[in-house]
Amino acid sequence: MQQKAGMSGIKFFAAVVLSLAIVGCQASGERLTVVDPDASRAGTQTGQSLESVSSSERKLTVVKQPEQQADRELAVVSTHRLEAASIQSWLSEDEVSIETTKLVKEGTATEEPQYEYTSSIVNINTGQSRENTGEGVRQVNGYTLVNETISPDGSYSFIQKWKDKYVADNFMKNNQTGQTIQIKGDNYLERGGWLNADTYILAAGSISGRGEIRYISAADGNATVVTLNDPDAELFGQFGVSHGRIYYTDDHYVLKVFEPGQSKPISLIQDVWGFEISPDGLYIAVSTASQSDNKGSELLIYDAAGSLQGSLIGKGDMISYISWSPDSAKLAFDVYTEDRTGMNGVYIFDTSSGRVIPLAQYYAASDPMPHPVYPFSWSPSGSRLGFTLDDPKSLLVTNIIDFTF
């Protein structure tokens, strides 16, 4: 099961100092560029070739765009700040269920600090809040966490109810009739996804080894164990499902894929630290981490078959959270680089233009280059992005950024 980051935030360890390096050309021939808002306002444009990054001699270029090109592309229109809060869920485009954290007792050398947590619902536009009577709250009837994943056509929901942070009960719900069926079998991981409208794939995990992969029928909740012949996957480093394919990383950080009926996977990409499949199933965002040297981490876009689409999206000592918007139009990611002149902070990749937009100037925090401590949280339409940072005064602060085209 995925766990939240601690209150102290994320600590990054870098072995090498890397310089800022962004993007070359997409498969379509369009350039991938980084938008520098200050340079745009000044109406200047520069380009600097930095280095070759692969055997194919892909060149990286930093491009500062002129003002006249900014109007047609993704832009930030407003920002919002929620003190001492993290997002539990989006209830609509305008309302979020949040959890507010309050320090009750300072920690000592022998005791952990004590916190108090409360839930409420906040209207992003007005800032008004109201009591949460259960709407969007993920703690229900003795379960510590309840997650629901809706099928592609909306007919069914796969529901996980966690007894604690290690063990979950699973259910399949018919959203048309309201009938809920409990699914047999132990579950130790929060990893899976809808293979299609009728089948959910669950990597159940185990207290020893990688555990079972199960095909779960939406109609009756029956589970069938999937045969996977891969001696290099004692554990799944990452796991994802999309449009009839199952993806995972093995013990050697190789991204692999297989389809129903196959027992042996196909290797797609080497040195994969993390990956996220776009909701439309067309692209895979991959963060790399070389196992043989200290070249840091890169963010690349591949198609569903593992073919590289264009060139670099981001580069730094570490790329942590990556998240596609629900409409697959935008990719949010966070980059840490020890050299403060390199990429640092939260960025948005705009798939329609191929541009990478830095967001550091739009969010408030005491650290000049802060990094999220929770995963990104998109609004249902993808027009708003929420992310939470450490804050010395209020412990946490959540920034919500509004986008428009």
Long-range contacts (C-beta under 8 A, 24 or more apart in sequence): 1-162, 1-165, 1-166, 1-168, 1-188, 1-189, 1-190, 2-190, 2-375, 3-165, 4-86, 4-373, 4-374, 5-373, 5-374, 6-373, 7-101, 7-115, 7-373, 7-390, 7-395, 7-396, 8-390, 9-370, 9-371, 9-373, 9-389, 9-390, 10-320, 10-336, 10-371, 10-372, 10-373, 12-317, 12-318, 12-320, 12-336, 12-338, 12-371, 14-296, 14-317, 14-318, 14-336, 14-337, 14-338, 15-294, 15-296, 15-317, 16-294, 16-295, 16-296, 16-317, 17-317, 17-337, 17-338, 17-339, 17-342, 18-295, 18-296, 18-315, 18-316, 18-317, 18-337, 18-338, 18-339, 18-342, 19-50, 19-339, 19-341, 19-342, 20-50, 20-62, 20-315, 20-337, 20-341, 20-342, 20-343, 21-50, 21-51, 21-53, 21-60, 21-62, 21-312, 21-315, 21-342, 21-343, 22-60, 22-61, 22-62, 22-63, 22-312, 22-313, 22-314, 22-315, 22-343, 22-356, 23-60, 23-61, 23-310, 23-311, 23-312, 23-313, 23-354, 23-356, 24-58, 24-59, 24-60, 24-61, 24-310, 24-311, 24-312, 25-310, 25-311, 26-309, 26-310, 26-311, 26-354, 27-309, 27-310, 30-353, 30-354, 31-61, 31-63, 31-354, 32-310, 32-311, 32-312, 32-313, 32-354, 32-355, 32-356, 33-61, 33-63, 33-65, 33-354, 33-355, 33-356, 34-62, 34-63, 34-64, 34-355, 34-356, 34-357, 34-358, 35-64, 35-65, 35-70, 35-73, 35-355, 35-356, 35-357, 35-358, 36-64, 36-65, 36-358, 37-358, 37-361, 39-64, 39-65, 40-64, 40-65, 40-66, 40-67, 40-69, 40-70, 41-67, 42-67, 43-67, 43-68, 53-298, 53-311, 53-312, 58-311, 58-312, 59-311, 60-311, 60-312, 60-315, 65-355, 72-353, 73-350, 73-352, 73-353, 73-355, 73-405, 74-330, 74-348, 74-350, 74-352, 74-353, 74-355, 74-357, 74-403, 74-404, 74-405, 75-403, 75-404, 75-405, 76-357, 76-359, 76-362, 76-401, 76-402, 76-403, 77-402, 77-403, 77-404, 78-401, 78-402, 79-362, 79-363, 79-364, 79-399, 79-400, 79-401, 79-402, 80-124, 80-127, 80-399, 80-400, 80-401, 80-402, 81-363, 81-364, 81-397, 81-398, 81-399, 81-400, 82-122, 82-397, 82-398, 82-399, 82-400, 83-391, 83-394, 83-397, 84-391, 84-394, 84-395, 84-396, 84-397, 85-122, 85-388, 85-396, 85-397, 85-398, 86-374, 86-388, 86-396, 86-398, 87-374, 87-377, 87-386, 87-388, 87-398, 88-119, 88-136, 88-137, 88-138, 89-136, 89-138, 90-136, 90-377, 90-378, 90-379, 90-380, 91-121, 91-135, 91-136, 92-380, 93-379, 93-380, 93-381, 93-383, 93-384, 94-123, 94-124, 94-125, 95-121, 95-122, 95-123, 95-124, 96-121, 96-122, 96-124, 96-136, 96-377, 96-386, 96-400, 97-121, 97-132, 97-135, 97-136, 97-137, 98-122, 98-398, 101-395, 101-396, 102-395, 103-395, 115-395, 124-384, 124-400, 143-169, 147-190, 148-173, 149-192, 149-193, 149-194, 149-200, 150-175, 151-194, 151-197, 151-198, 151-200, 151-218, 152-194, 152-196, 152-197, 153-197, 155-197, 155-218, 156-197, 156-198, 156-200, 156-218, 158-192, 158-194, 158-200, 158-202, 158-216, 158-218, 160-187, 160-190, 162-190, 170-202, 170-216, 171-221, 172-200, 172-216, 172-217, 172-218, 172-220, 172-221, 174-218, 181-220, 181-221, 182-221, 183-216, 183-221, 183-223, 184-223, 185-212, 185-214, 185-223, 189-239, 191-236, 191-239, 192-239, 192-241, 193-240, 193-241, 193-242, 194-241, 195-241, 195-244, 195-246, 195-260, 196-243, 196-244, 201-226, 201-241, 201-246, 203-236, 203-239, 203-248, 209-234, 209-235, 210-234, 210-235, 210-236, 213-246, 215-260, 226-260, 227-263, 228-258, 228-263, 228-265, 229-263, 229-264, 230-256, 230-264, 230-265, 237-272, 238-272, 238-274, 238-275, 240-275, 240-276, 240-277, 241-277, 242-277, 242-281, 242-304, 243-281, 243-304, 245-304, 247-275, 247-277, 247-284, 249-275, 252-291, 253-289, 253-291, 255-284, 255-286, 255-306, 257-306, 266-306, 268-302, 268-305, 268-306, 269-302, 269-306, 273-297, 273-319, 274-319, 274-322, 275-322, 276-322, 276-323, 276-324, 276-331, 277-304, 277-324, 278-324, 278-328, 278-331, 279-324, 279-326, 279-327, 279-328, 280-328, 282-328, 283-309, 283-328, 283-351, 285-313, 285-322, 285-324, 285-331, 285-333, 287-319, 287-322, 287-333, 289-318, 296-337, 297-335, 299-333, 299-335, 301-331, 301-349, 310-354, 313-349, 313-356, 314-343, 314-347, 314-349, 314-356, 315-342, 315-343, 316-342, 316-343, 316-344, 317-342, 320-371, 320-372, 321-372, 321-375, 321-376, 321-387, 323-375, 323-376, 323-378, 325-378, 325-382, 325-385, 326-378, 326-380, 326-381, 326-382, 327-381, 327-382, 329-382, 330-382, 330-385, 330-403, 332-376, 332-378, 332-385, 332-387, 334-371, 334-372, 334-387, 336-371, 340-368, 340-369, 344-369, 345-369, 345-370, 345-371, 346-371, 346-372, 346-387, 348-385, 348-403, 352-405, 359-401, 362-399, 362-401, 363-387, 363-389, 363-399, 363-401, 364-397, 364-399, 365-389, 365-390, 365-391, 365-397, 365-399, 366-391, 366-392, 366-393
